[in-house]
Amino acid sequence: MIKRWLEQYASPFALDKMGIMGMNRRNISYISRYNPRRLYPLVDDKLQTKKIALDAGVTVPDLIGVIEYQHQVSHLWEMIKDWPGFCIKPAKGSGGKGITVIINHDQKNFIKPSGKGENIEDLERHVSNILAGLFSLGGKPDVALIEALINFDDVFDGFSYEGVPDTRVIVFKGFPVMAMMRLSTEASDGKANLHQGAVGVGLDINTGRAIRAVQFNLPIRYHPDTGRDLLELKVPYWEQLLSLSSSCYEMSGLGYIGTDMVLDKQKGPMLLELNARPGLAIQTANGAGLVPRLHKIEKLGKKISLTPEERVTFSRKEFATEE
């Protein structure tokens, strides 16, 4: 989708001049070079990610339970009956596929953000599909995670339609280099997935303020469902959120990652998941290319040793959006 948008507005020469990174360059120059394949399971498997995050003292959503085998599916009701809302997701899913969110239930009807109701048999069938690998990378057998819902901060009221907004930060060698917020819409079925119609809002890496917003890779100003002015968005606890994303470098051992975080009303910033192959649409949301920022980090050399907080200070100064 980013390719179609870029081809519509600029020539390959102009895109290169803007520092726009394409998929081949991302895969060869950054993912293959800086992400050891032996570490991929730590981020491709959400259960593994949760474990290393907890070991590192990083806040993550509460885990209600895990279903690994088909004979455990019948125990789903026992896991969820005392939770008014919860999320069922495949451990090895990608792009938001296979995630089912339930916001409340009366023991018979389980209500999704869209208002659609499911029954326990529907949820059990969904879990069985997860175990069969219907949503996993490569279609391999998977496990189902049941997590507590995130009580997102009131500051985001009106910016997202039903679903929980999340913040994607691209982290290179421990330096946060570009950020955006993904906001759910009716078109995206309450999920923060840009390919399904969620809104992407580019964020100033220095302040966490919105600088630009897009839906389906086209610029917009107001949320399509709520009418909220997207350029009024500002992410609170911004420095803390960036420090959290920066610390994922040491936690995972991966040099080029996408960190997905949410802001819980009680617990503050928390890590949702990591991505070893982060998409390129963040450039469209920001109206800027990744390449110049990545080159600036590479020029620092290999021997530089900074704390996550020091790396955040560097990034906020070097990559601030000019007024």
N, C-alpha and C positions, 0 to 999 in steps of 0.2 A: 504494500500500500504506500509506503514512503517513497518507493521508486516511482510509482505513477505520479505522485504529487510533485516530486522533484523534476521529473521529465516535463511536466506541464508548465513549470515556471522557469526552468533554467537549463542551459546546455551543460554537458559534462565538464567542459572547461570552466564554466562559471561555478559549478558545484565544487570543483577541486580548489578553486580560488577561495571559496567560502569556507573551506576546511571540512566539508561534509564527508563523513566516513560511510563507505558502502559496505556491503556484506562481505565481499572478498577480503577487503583490507582488515575488517574486524576479525574475521576468522583466522587469517594467516598472520597478521602482524601483532595481534593482541591476544586473542583467545588461545591459539596454538602456542604462542611464545611464552605467555605469562601464566597459563592455567595448566598445571600438571594433570594429566588425565587420571592419575591414580587418586586424585582428590575429588573428582567429579561426584562420586557417590555421596559425599558429605552434603552436597547441595541439591543433587538430583532427587534425593530421598528426603522428604520433609521431616520424617521421623528422625533421621540422622542429624539433620540441621538443628532440630529442636534439642537434641541431646548435647551437641557441641556448644550450642548457645547457653544452655543451662550450666554446663561445666565452666563456661567463661563468665558466668554471672550476668548474662544478658536476659532481659525480660522478654518473655514470649507468651502467647495466649495459653491459657490453662488447657491441658490435655485431659479430656473426659475418659477416653478409652481408645483402644486399638483393636481392630478386627482383622485377623490374619488368615483365618481358615473358614471355609464355607460352613462348617458345623457350629461356628461361633455366631453366625448371623442371627440365629434365633434369640441370642442374648442381647440384641440391640435395645429392646425396650427397657431392660433392666438398667442399661447404661444411661439412657436419656430421660427416664421418667421423672427424675427430680430436677431436671434442668428446663427452665421455661423456654430457652432458646439455645441453639447449638448449630454447629457447622460440620457437615460430613464432607471429607475431601480425600482424594487419592494421594498417597504418599509420593508417588512418582509422576503425578500429572503435571501438565504444563499449560500455560495460556489460560488458566481459569477453567479448564475443561473438567467436568465431573464434580464440581463443587456445588453442593446443595446447602442452602442456608434456611434454617427454620427460626422464625422470630418469636413464635409462641405456639402453644398447643393446649388442647383440652383433653388429652389422652387418646382422643379418637381422630381429631383433625389437626394436622400439622401445617401451619400457615407459613408460606414463603413470603419474601419481601414484596412480591408482585400481588399478593393477596390470594394467590392460588392455594388450594388445600391439597394435602397429600395424606394418605393413611399409612399405618405402620407397614403394611404389605408393600406399598410403593417405596418406602425407605429401605426396606430389606432387599427389595429387587435392585435398588440403586447400589447398595453395598455389594451385592453379588456381582454386579457389572464391574464395579471397581476391582474386586478380587480377580475377575477374569481378565483384567488388563485392558478394558475397553477405553480407558482414558490415559493410560500410562505411556511413557516414551517407548516406542518400539513395540507396543502392544504386549509387553511382558506382564506376567502375573504381579499383582500389586497387593497392598494392604490398605485398609480404610482407617483414617484418623477421624475421631470425633472430638471437636474442640469447642470450648466455650466461646460465646459471642463476645465481640469487642464492643465496649460501651463507649462509642466515639464521642469526642469532645464537642460540646455545644457550639463552639466557635465555628464549626463547619455546617451548621444548620442552613439549609437552602442551597448549599454548594453541591450536594450529592443527592441523588434520587434513590431513597430507600437503602441502598447498600452502603458499606463502610468505605470512606475515601482512604486511599493509601498513597504514600510518597515513595517514589522510585529515585534512588540516588546511584549514579554510576561512580564506582570507586576504582581508581587505578593506582596500584602500588600503595594503597592505603590513603590516597588523597581523593576526597570527594570532588568530582570535576563537573558534573552536571546533574540537575535535579528537576523533577516534575511531580505534580500531584495528579492522580487518576481519579476521576469522579464518576460515579455510576449514573446511568440514565435509564429511562424506560426501555430504550432500544437495546441496552446492554443487559437487560433483565436484572438490574440491581447489582451487576458485577463490574469491577474496575478493570475491564478489559477493552483496550482501545480498538482492537479489531472487531469487537462486537458492538461498538458505538459509544463507549465511555468517552468522557471528555478528558483531554490531556492539557494540563496547565503548566507551562514553563515557569520555573521559580528562580529568582535571583539567588545565586549560591551564597551571597553575603547576608541577605536579610530574610530569605524565605518568602518574599513577596512575589505575587503573580506578575509576570511580564508579558504573557501571551497565552492564548487558549485556542485549542483546535478540537474539532470533532470530525472523524473520517478524514483527517489530514487537512481540513480546510479551516481557516481562521473563524472564530466566533467570539462574541463579547459576553453573551448572556447564556446561562444554563438553559438548555432546550425545554426542560420540564418545570423548573422552579422559577425561571426568570431572573435568578440572582446574577448580579454583575460579577463576573468571574475575576475581573481585575481588582476587586476589593479583597480577594483572598490573601491572607498572610498566615503562615504556619507558625504557631507558638512553639516555645521550647526549641527553637531552631538550632542553636548551638549544640544543645544536648542531643538532638536528633542526628546532626552531622557527626558528632563524636561517636555515637553508636554505630553509624554506618562505617566510619573510618576504622573502628575496632574490629570490624568483620574481616579485615585483611589478615590480622594476626590469628583470628579465630578459625578461619577457613584455610589459610595458606594460599589462596588464589589471588593472582595479581590484577585480574580484570573481572569485576563482578557487578551485578545489579543487586542492590539491597532494597527490599520492599518493607516499609515500616508503616505503622499506624499509630495514632495518638489516642490512647485510652483515657477516659475522664478521670479514673482513679489511679492508674498505674503509669500514666505518662507515655513517652515513646516506647514502643516495643517492636521487636523484629518479627515480621510475618514469614518471610522466606528469603533465600538467596538464589541468584540465578547466574550460572557460569556462562551463559550465552545471552546476555541482555540484548533486547531489540534496539533498533535504531530510530524508532519514532520519537524518542526523546529530543532529537535534533529538530524535528518539525515543531514540537511543542515549544521549544526555546527559540526557534528561528535562528539557530546558530549551529556550527559544526563542532564535532568533538576533537578533530585532529589537532588543531592548534593547542588545545589544552593538554592533550596527551603528550604532544611533543615537548611542552614546557616541563612536564614532570620527568620525561625521559632525560632531558638535559641536566637534571639534578645529579645524575649518575647513580651508581649502585651502592656507594659506601655511605650515603646519607642515612642517618638514624634519628628519627623523630618520633615523638609520642603521637597518638591519635589526635590529641588536643592541639599539638603544634602543627600537624598536617592540616587540620581544619583551619587554623589561623592563616596558614599560607594560602589555602584555596579561597578563603573568603576575601583575601586581599587581591589575589591574582586574577580570579575569575568573576569578580563582581560585575554586574551588568551596568554599563555606563548609562547615566541619566541623560 
